[in-house]
């Protein structure tokens, strides 16, 4: 919301009537932009840890010209700007708040064109992040592909995933998936309203990176989300499982014990900062707060033991970056100087008894990699890559909608090339936001050459469920025989059964 003085320099859009009330955005470079659209009532006080509610309807025009507050960030004080997940906020993003249920929309026109809709779920695990990070600006993608882009804020960490059902009873039965239910409510808002923003509610793609990819995985197994999206993209965040009720219940009890809380009223009365600080202490000890397989909202693990039947008809695009783990390792004082002994120890931690065979295969794939980069390769392979391959295999086994697999192999020159192809590098390329992320992708023409290909593939997939696009080699769906993988680079190519030796070791 903003007052008329703040709005004076902006060209306003026409007023759009939504199911919650009338809204008005602003025009930016031929796009109609709406920021900070409220989709849920403030989940505060008695509303904490409960499913989202629709906001109170309004009749006066709500000015949607600035980002809404992001969720409380784990490890940061309420009201702080930014995210400890590392994604820089947009200049106009406010500080964090429990009152965080907002979305942002970019559309080429408020007309009846029925454009594909792309709903972005941010990364940061389940603890941090927001839809207002600078790299997530949906304008370039909307403009390039004639689509409607939507980014989302929803509850995180303890506020979104504290499983209280076993302690406080049925009223809190869904508290362990409250943040995911926020996203379901966003998709319901899209169903009910996106046509007024020039979108097609029958052609919605959900896409996300890291924790956002895991959220996409979870939504594919949530009955409440069935029919609300029609295509799914999982970037460097395969989510095979949710937390068990038993584990989540232990974490919740430890949290309540730390706070000295005995009942729901006592929990509702505690201030935001105290709740947040206590959650970090418990999260550090007990795996944090993640969505719970509660048997109702999330009745099963997303992709264990197989792909969920309720989303069998949803095409999937899934993949990883070549050197995911360098982003997490670069803060290590020994980064770049790890020894063979370090490699043996850290690969054992990643792969257990398969470590020696895994490293031998990784040396064949990357003969020029030092022990530091072989450690990263081992962590990448056992984590995001193996999980992504597993989801693709299980999706293909349904013989319903296709799965397409990619790997980004282009390396960023920033930090003297030390990161190679790290976690999150694909985000500004997919969003076609190279100029907003030069500090990550570097200078020169190469980043845009890769962005042209990746953003085109994502847009083609959102439109038709098939990522084949002009300028790319023919890309077949993944199956257990050919295992086709698109390798995105300045000159992209397809390879069948990529890193077969690594895969066979890990799947043995």
Residue pairs with C-beta under 8 A, 6 or more apart in sequence:
1 36
1 62
1 63
1 66
2 63
2 65
2 66
6 65
6 66
7 26
7 63
7 65
10 26
10 27
10 65
11 26
11 27
12 24
12 25
12 26
12 27
13 24
13 25
13 26
13 27
13 32
13 33
13 34
13 110
14 24
14 110
15 22
15 23
15 24
15 61
16 22
16 23
16 24
16 25
16 34
16 110
16 196
16 197
17 196
18 37
18 189
18 192
18 193
18 196
19 54
19 189
19 192
19 193
20 38
20 39
20 54
20 55
20 57
20 58
21 57
21 58
21 59
21 60
21 62
22 58
22 59
22 60
22 61
22 62
23 34
23 37
23 61
23 62
23 63
23 64
24 61
24 62
24 63
24 64
25 32
25 33
25 34
25 35
25 64
25 65
25 105
26 32
26 33
26 65
27 33
28 139
29 139
29 143
30 108
30 143
31 106
31 107
31 108
31 139
31 142
31 143
32 106
32 107
32 108
32 109
32 110
32 197
32 198
33 104
33 105
33 106
33 139
34 64
34 104
34 105
34 106
34 107
34 197
35 64
35 65
35 66
35 67
35 68
35 92
35 104
35 132
36 64
36 65
36 66
36 67
36 68
36 102
36 104
37 62
37 64
37 68
37 102
37 103
37 104
37 105
38 55
38 62
38 68
38 101
38 102
39 55
39 101
39 102
39 103
39 185
39 186
39 189
40 52
40 53
40 54
40 55
40 101
40 182
40 185
41 47
41 52
41 53
41 54
41 55
41 56
41 101
42 98
42 99
42 101
43 50
43 52
43 53
43 98
43 99
43 100
43 101
43 155
43 159
43 178
43 182
44 98
44 99
45 268
46 268
47 53
48 98
48 159
48 267
48 268
49 159
49 162
49 164
49 172
49 175
49 178
49 267
50 171
50 172
50 174
50 175
50 178
51 174
51 178
51 181
52 101
52 178
52 181
52 182
52 185
54 185
55 101
66 92
66 94
67 90
67 92
67 93
67 94
67 102
67 104
67 130
67 131
67 132
68 94
68 100
68 101
68 102
68 103
68 104
68 132
68 153
69 94
69 95
69 96
69 97
69 99
69 100
69 102
69 153
70 83
70 89
70 93
70 94
70 96
70 97
70 100
70 129
70 130
70 131
70 132
70 153
71 96
71 97
71 98
71 100
71 130
71 153
71 154
71 155
71 156
71 157
71 159
71 160
71 179
72 78
72 96
72 97
72 98
72 100
72 156
72 157
72 159
72 272
72 276
73 80
73 82
73 83
73 84
73 85
73 96
73 127
73 128
73 129
73 156
73 157
74 84
74 127
74 128
74 156
74 157
74 276
74 279
74 280
74 283
74 288
75 84
75 127
75 128
75 280
76 82
76 83
76 84
76 96
76 128
76 276
77 273
77 276
78 95
78 96
78 97
78 98
78 272
78 273
78 276
79 95
79 96
79 97
80 95
80 96
81 89
81 93
81 94
81 95
81 96
82 88
82 89
83 89
83 124
83 128
83 129
83 130
83 133
84 128
85 123
85 124
85 125
85 127
85 128
85 129
86 424
87 122
87 123
87 124
87 129
87 130
87 133
87 134
87 135
87 136
87 424
88 133
88 134
88 135
89 130
89 132
89 133
89 134
90 132
90 133
90 134
90 137
91 134
93 130
93 132
93 133
96 130
98 155
98 159
98 272
100 153
100 154
100 155
101 153
101 154
101 155
101 182
101 185
102 131
102 153
103 131
103 150
103 151
103 152
103 153
103 186
103 189
104 131
104 132
104 138
104 150
104 151
105 138
105 148
105 149
105 150
105 197
106 137
106 138
106 139
106 141
106 142
106 148
106 149
106 150
107 115
107 142
107 148
107 149
107 197
107 198
107 199
108 115
108 142
108 143
108 146
108 148
108 198
109 198
110 196
110 197
110 198
111 198
112 195
112 198
113 146
113 198
114 195
114 198
114 199
114 200
114 203
115 146
115 147
115 148
115 198
115 199
115 200
116 145
116 147
116 148
116 199
116 200
116 203
116 204
116 205
116 459
116 462
116 463
117 147
117 148
117 149
117 150
117 190
117 194
117 199
117 200
117 201
117 203
117 204
117 205
117 462
118 138
118 141
118 147
118 148
118 149
118 150
118 204
118 205
118 207
118 458
118 462
119 150
119 151
119 152
119 186
119 187
119 190
119 204
119 205
119 206
119 207
119 229
120 131
120 136
120 138
120 149
120 150
120 151
120 152
120 207
120 208
120 212
121 152
121 183
121 206
121 207
121 208
121 212
121 213
121 215
121 216
122 129
122 130
122 131
122 133
122 136
122 151
122 152
122 208
122 209
122 211
122 212
123 129
123 208
123 209
123 210
123 211
123 212
123 213
123 237
123 424
123 427
124 130
124 156
124 210
124 211
125 210
125 211
125 214
125 288
125 290
126 156
126 157
126 160
126 161
126 179
126 211
126 214
126 215
126 288
126 289
126 290
126 291
127 156
127 157
127 211
127 283
127 288
127 289
128 156
128 157
129 156
129 211
129 212
130 153
131 151
131 152
131 153
132 151
132 153
134 433
134 436
134 437
135 427
135 428
135 431
135 433
135 436
135 437
135 440
136 151
136 427
136 431
137 431
137 433
137 436
138 149
138 150
138 151
138 431
139 149
140 431
140 432
140 433
140 455
141 147
141 149
141 430
141 431
141 432
141 455
141 458
141 459
142 148
142 149
144 432
144 455
144 459
145 455
145 459
145 462
145 463
147 199
147 459
147 462
147 463
148 194
148 197
148 198
148 199
150 186
150 190
150 194
152 182
152 183
152 186
154 160
154 179
154 180
154 182
154 183
154 186
155 178
155 179
155 182
156 179
157 276
157 279
157 283
157 288
157 289
158 255
158 275
158 276
158 278
158 279
158 282
158 283
158 289
159 178
159 179
159 275
160 178
160 179
160 180
160 182
160 289
161 175
161 176
161 177
161 178
161 179
161 243
161 248
161 289
161 290
161 291
161 292
162 175
162 176
162 251
162 252
162 255
162 279
162 289
163 175
163 176
163 243
163 245
163 248
163 249
163 251
163 252
163 292
163 294
164 172
164 175
164 176
164 252
164 264
164 267
165 172
165 173
165 174
165 175
165 176
165 245
165 294
166 245
166 249
166 252
167 249
167 252
167 253
167 256
168 263
168 264
168 267
171 264
172 264
173 294
173 296
174 181
174 294
174 296
174 297
176 243
176 245
176 248
176 291
176 292
176 294
177 222
177 291
177 292
177 294
177 297
177 298
179 291
180 215
180 218
180 219
180 222
180 291
180 297
180 298
181 224
181 297
183 215
183 219
183 225
184 219
184 222
184 224
184 225
184 228
187 204
187 206
187 219
187 225
187 228
187 229
188 228
190 199
190 201
190 204
190 228
191 201
191 204
191 228
192 201
194 200
194 201
194 204
195 201
202 230
203 230
203 231
203 462
203 463
204 228
204 229
204 230
204 231
205 229
205 230
205 231
205 232
205 233
205 461
205 462
206 216
206 219
206 229
206 231
206 232
206 233
207 216
207 232
207 233
207 234
207 235
207 317
207 430
207 458
207 462
208 214
208 215
208 216
208 233
208 234
208 235
208 237
209 235
209 236
209 237
209 424
209 426
209 427
210 235
210 236
210 237
210 423
210 424
211 237
212 235
212 237
213 233
213 234
213 235
213 236
213 237
213 238
213 239
213 318
214 237
214 238
214 239
215 237
215 239
216 232
216 233
216 234
216 237
216 239
217 234
217 237
217 238
217 239
217 240
217 302
217 303
217 391
218 239
218 242
218 291
218 298
218 302
219 225
219 229
219 232
220 232
220 302
220 307
220 308
220 310
220 311
220 314
220 316
221 298
221 299
221 300
221 301
221 302
221 303
221 308
221 310
221 311
222 297
222 298
223 297
223 299
223 310
224 297
226 310
226 311
229 314
230 314
230 465
231 314
231 315
231 316
231 317
231 461
231 462
231 465
232 311
232 314
232 315
232 316
232 317
233 316
233 317
233 318
233 458
233 461
234 316
234 317
234 318
234 319
234 388
234 391
235 318
235 319
235 320
235 426
235 427
235 430
236 319
236 320
236 321
236 324
236 384
236 388
236 423
236 424
236 426
237 384
238 303
238 318
238 384
238 387
238 388
238 390
238 391
239 302
239 303
239 387
240 301
240 302
240 303
240 304
240 387
240 390
240 391
241 293
241 301
241 302
241 303
241 304
242 290
242 291
242 292
242 293
242 298
242 301
242 302
243 287
243 290
243 291
243 292
243 293
244 292
244 293
245 292
245 293
245 294
245 295
247 287
248 289
248 290
248 292
250 286
251 282
251 283
251 286
251 287
251 288
251 289
254 282
254 285
254 286
255 278
255 279
255 282
256 262
256 267
258 278
258 281
258 282
259 267
259 270
259 274
259 275
259 278
261 267
261 270
279 289
283 289
291 298
292 298
293 299
293 300
293 301
300 308
302 308
303 390
303 391
303 394
306 394
306 397
306 398
307 391
307 394
307 395
307 397
307 398
309 398
312 398
312 400
312 401
313 400
313 401
314 401
315 401
315 402
315 403
315 404
315 461
315 465
315 466
316 391
316 392
316 395
316 401
316 402
316 403
316 404
317 403
317 404
317 406
317 457
317 458
317 461
317 467
318 388
318 391
318 392
318 395
318 403
318 404
318 405
318 406
319 388
319 405
319 406
319 407
319 408
319 485
319 486
320 380
320 384
320 385
320 388
320 407
320 408
321 380
321 407
321 408
321 421
321 422
321 423
321 424
321 425
321 426
322 380
322 407
322 408
322 409
322 411
322 420
322 421
323 373
323 376
323 377
323 380
323 411
323 419
323 420
323 421
323 422
324 376
324 379
324 380
324 383
324 384
324 385
324 422
324 423
325 375
325 376
325 377
325 379
325 380
325 383
325 422
325 423
326 373
326 376
326 418
326 419
326 420
326 421
326 422
326 423
327 419
327 422
327 423
327 424
328 379
328 423
329 335
329 372
329 375
329 376
329 379
330 415
330 418
330 419
330 422
334 342
334 372
335 372
335 418
336 370
336 372
336 418
337 372
338 346
338 370
338 371
338 372
338 375
339 371
340 371
342 371
342 375
343 359
343 371
343 374
343 375
343 378
344 355
344 356
344 359
346 375
346 378
346 379
347 355
347 356
347 358
347 359
347 374
347 375
347 378
348 355
350 358
350 375
350 378
350 379
350 382
350 383
351 358
351 378
351 382
351 506
354 505
354 506
354 508
355 378
357 505
358 378
358 381
358 382
358 502
358 505
358 506
359 374
359 378
361 499
361 501
361 502
361 505
362 369
362 374
362 377
362 378
362 381
362 502
363 369
363 374
364 501
365 377
365 499
365 501
365 502
366 373
366 374
366 377
369 377
373 420
376 420
381 499
381 502
381 506
382 506
384 423
385 407
385 499
386 503
386 506
386 507
388 405
389 405
389 503
391 403
392 403
392 405
392 478
393 478
393 480
395 401
395 402
395 403
395 478
396 402
396 403
396 477
396 478
396 479
396 480
397 480
401 465
402 465
402 466
402 477
402 478
403 477
403 478
404 461
404 466
404 467
404 475
404 477
404 478
404 484
404 486
405 478
405 483
405 484
405 485
405 486
406 457
406 467
406 485
406 486
406 487
406 488
407 485
407 486
407 487
407 488
407 498
408 421
408 425
408 426
408 429
408 450
408 454
408 487
408 488
408 489
409 421
409 487
409 488
409 489
410 421
410 425
410 446
410 450
410 488
410 489
410 490
411 417
411 419
411 420
411 421
412 419
412 420
412 421
412 422
412 425
412 440
412 441
412 442
412 447
413 442
413 443
413 444
414 439
414 440
414 441
414 442
419 425
424 440
425 440
425 441
426 454
426 488
427 433
427 437
428 434
428 436
428 437
428 440
428 441
428 447
428 451
429 441
429 447
429 450
429 451
429 454
429 455
429 488
430 451
430 454
430 455
430 458
431 455
432 451
432 452
432 455
433 451
434 441
434 447
434 448
434 451
438 447
441 447
446 490
449 490
450 488
450 489
450 490
452 471
453 469
453 471
453 472
453 488
453 492
454 488
456 469
456 470
456 471
456 472
457 467
457 468
457 469
457 472
457 475
457 486
457 488
458 467
459 469
460 466
460 467
460 468
460 469
461 467
467 475
467 486
468 474
468 475
472 486
472 492
473 486
473 492
473 493
473 494
474 494
475 484
475 486
475 494
476 482
476 484
476 494
477 484
478 484
478 485
482 496
482 497
483 496
483 497
483 498
483 500
484 494
484 495
484 496
485 494
485 495
485 496
485 498
486 492
486 493
486 494
487 493
487 494
487 495
487 498
497 503
